[in-house]
């Protein structure tokens, strides 16, 4: 294997003509990515290996599918494709400077892969370097890039196009999926009864029961009523909702949330939290000066009732110091943009033994009989996800399930 050594980091350099001659048999299989081609250069089709992984990622120069080192041989045996672009990101701790601190932070021109910087590593203490090589199978010949003058033009163009290709995953920017409260359609024309009701500075109680927490002030008639019952057994008796059904008065503000910046307002008619651009005026009708938050003739001072912890905060165990758990069965999934509901369903499903056996238990068979494009196959991606969740191999940092979300959207348009 003397010839192979020339491509494996040896000092000897192969002449340009020799490189061209070596690649001639493979030229018909090397393609240049075109518009519409999906280039999977950030995640393996069968696992969650990436260029950040120890073995890097191998991208087929014909199908543009990416494979971790463990699964690369499977694709070679199935397709006979021999030319792969090996992508690897190296992470090194910066060497301290003479003064004892880290070297000055500078722009790293050696980054060319479209990858996120790990949030687990302080970018001031670590430096990154991306590496690309052509690998020829089955002998694992390696040709370091760039070798523009030595490689045939077609190969150079194909490598450049692959490296500059955009990720095929349709990622949503946070601004596109984070919901913002909208102004209520009732805010501008809200009718408030001139019934002489004034809200006391403290000591509030539901006017239909004895509850003193989770209280809502109806902005039409000034009734103070308890909120809905919460899943954990706390909350109210639902008298605020009951009052709306009887009267049709649509807006209520939660007592205990009023500040000079605003308050929590709910629209029973619209069935969602809303904004009330006229909240100061509506509160003043009942003697509440939200801008000053002080006692007026019939005003309100800071109340002594603490706002109730929301259901979401209870689910998230807000305020509780939790110890991160890693290992088999303790693997989380990153939220890719409004996909938390899908993540929760997948975690629940893969806790069922029958589901584990169907996909993870049959993983070798599913992978071996997967179609030529496994990224679009539901069974393959489910087996991949199950193995990722249960094996613990990707337990830290949290794995990113991009392909399974993509397949879900293709199979079921309601997820799109």
Long-range contacts (C-beta under 8 A, 24 or more apart in sequence): 1-139, 3-141, 4-139, 4-140, 4-141, 7-136, 7-141, 7-142, 7-143, 8-140, 8-141, 8-142, 9-142, 9-144, 14-150, 15-150, 16-149, 16-150, 19-143, 19-147, 19-150, 19-151, 20-150, 20-151, 20-152, 22-136, 22-141, 23-83, 23-136, 23-151, 23-152, 23-155, 26-82, 26-83, 26-136, 27-152, 27-154, 27-155, 29-61, 29-62, 29-81, 29-82, 29-83, 30-61, 30-62, 30-83, 30-154, 30-155, 30-158, 31-61, 31-62, 31-64, 31-158, 32-154, 32-157, 32-158, 32-161, 33-64, 33-158, 33-161, 33-162, 33-165, 37-64, 37-165, 38-64, 38-168, 38-375, 39-64, 39-162, 39-165, 39-166, 39-167, 39-168, 40-64, 40-65, 40-66, 40-168, 40-375, 41-66, 41-85, 41-87, 41-113, 41-114, 41-162, 41-163, 41-165, 41-167, 42-66, 42-113, 42-114, 42-115, 42-167, 42-169, 42-402, 43-400, 43-402, 43-403, 44-68, 44-71, 45-71, 45-75, 45-374, 45-375, 45-380, 45-384, 45-403, 46-70, 46-71, 46-74, 46-367, 46-370, 46-374, 46-380, 46-384, 47-71, 47-384, 47-387, 47-388, 47-393, 48-384, 48-388, 48-393, 48-394, 48-399, 48-400, 48-401, 50-115, 51-87, 51-88, 51-89, 51-113, 51-115, 51-130, 52-89, 52-91, 52-115, 52-118, 56-86, 56-87, 56-88, 56-89, 56-131, 57-86, 57-87, 57-88, 58-84, 58-85, 58-86, 58-87, 58-135, 59-84, 59-85, 59-86, 59-87, 59-162, 60-84, 61-85, 61-134, 61-158, 61-162, 63-372, 63-373, 64-162, 64-165, 65-373, 65-374, 65-375, 71-367, 74-367, 74-368, 76-137, 76-138, 78-372, 79-372, 81-137, 82-136, 82-137, 82-138, 83-134, 83-135, 83-136, 83-137, 84-134, 84-135, 84-137, 85-132, 85-133, 85-134, 85-135, 85-159, 85-162, 85-163, 86-131, 86-132, 86-133, 86-134, 86-135, 86-142, 87-113, 87-130, 87-131, 87-132, 88-130, 88-131, 88-132, 89-113, 89-115, 89-128, 89-129, 89-130, 89-131, 90-128, 90-129, 90-130, 90-131, 91-118, 91-121, 91-126, 91-127, 91-128, 92-126, 92-127, 92-128, 92-129, 93-125, 93-126, 93-127, 94-124, 94-125, 94-126, 94-127, 112-163, 113-163, 114-166, 114-167, 118-397, 119-397, 120-396, 120-397, 132-159, 132-163, 134-159, 168-406, 169-336, 169-402, 169-403, 169-405, 169-406, 170-406, 170-409, 171-336, 171-337, 172-336, 172-337, 172-338, 173-337, 174-337, 176-337, 177-337, 177-338, 181-273, 181-274, 181-275, 182-274, 182-275, 183-274, 183-275, 183-276, 183-277, 184-250, 184-251, 184-265, 184-267, 184-270, 184-274, 184-275, 184-276, 185-270, 186-250, 186-251, 186-267, 186-269, 186-270, 187-251, 187-274, 187-275, 187-276, 187-277, 187-278, 187-279, 188-277, 188-278, 190-219, 190-220, 190-250, 190-251, 190-278, 190-282, 191-220, 192-219, 192-220, 192-221, 192-282, 192-285, 193-220, 193-221, 193-222, 195-221, 195-222, 197-221, 197-222, 197-223, 197-286, 198-222, 198-286, 198-287, 198-298, 199-224, 199-286, 199-287, 199-288, 199-300, 200-300, 201-295, 201-299, 201-300, 201-301, 201-303, 202-301, 202-303, 202-304, 202-305, 204-255, 204-303, 204-305, 206-236, 206-237, 206-239, 207-239, 208-237, 208-239, 208-242, 208-243, 209-236, 209-237, 209-239, 211-236, 211-237, 212-305, 213-305, 213-308, 214-254, 214-308, 215-254, 215-255, 215-256, 215-305, 216-240, 216-252, 216-253, 216-254, 216-255, 216-266, 217-252, 217-253, 217-254, 217-255, 217-286, 218-243, 218-244, 218-249, 218-251, 218-252, 219-249, 219-251, 219-252, 219-253, 219-265, 219-276, 219-282, 219-283, 219-285, 220-247, 220-249, 220-250, 220-251, 221-247, 221-249, 222-285, 222-286, 224-255, 225-252, 227-254, 230-311, 230-314, 231-311, 232-311, 232-314, 234-308, 235-308, 240-268, 241-268, 244-268, 244-269, 251-276, 251-282, 253-279, 253-282, 253-283, 254-307, 255-303, 255-305, 256-303, 256-305, 256-306, 256-307, 256-308, 257-307, 258-283, 258-288, 258-290, 258-293, 258-300, 259-290, 259-293, 260-290, 260-291, 260-292, 260-293, 262-290, 263-290, 324-396, 326-392, 326-395, 326-396, 327-392, 327-395, 328-390, 328-391, 328-392, 328-395, 329-389, 329-390, 329-392, 330-392, 330-395, 331-388, 331-389, 331-390, 331-391, 331-392, 331-394, 331-395, 331-398, 331-399, 332-398, 332-399, 333-389, 333-398, 333-399, 333-400, 333-401, 334-398, 334-399, 334-400, 334-401, 336-400, 336-401, 336-402, 336-405, 339-405, 342-405, 342-408, 342-415, 343-401, 346-385, 346-389, 346-401, 346-404, 347-389, 350-385, 350-386, 350-389, 350-390, 355-386, 356-386, 356-390, 359-383, 359-385, 359-386, 360-386, 360-387, 360-390, 363-387, 375-403, 375-406, 375-407, 376-407, 376-410, 377-407, 378-407, 378-411, 381-407
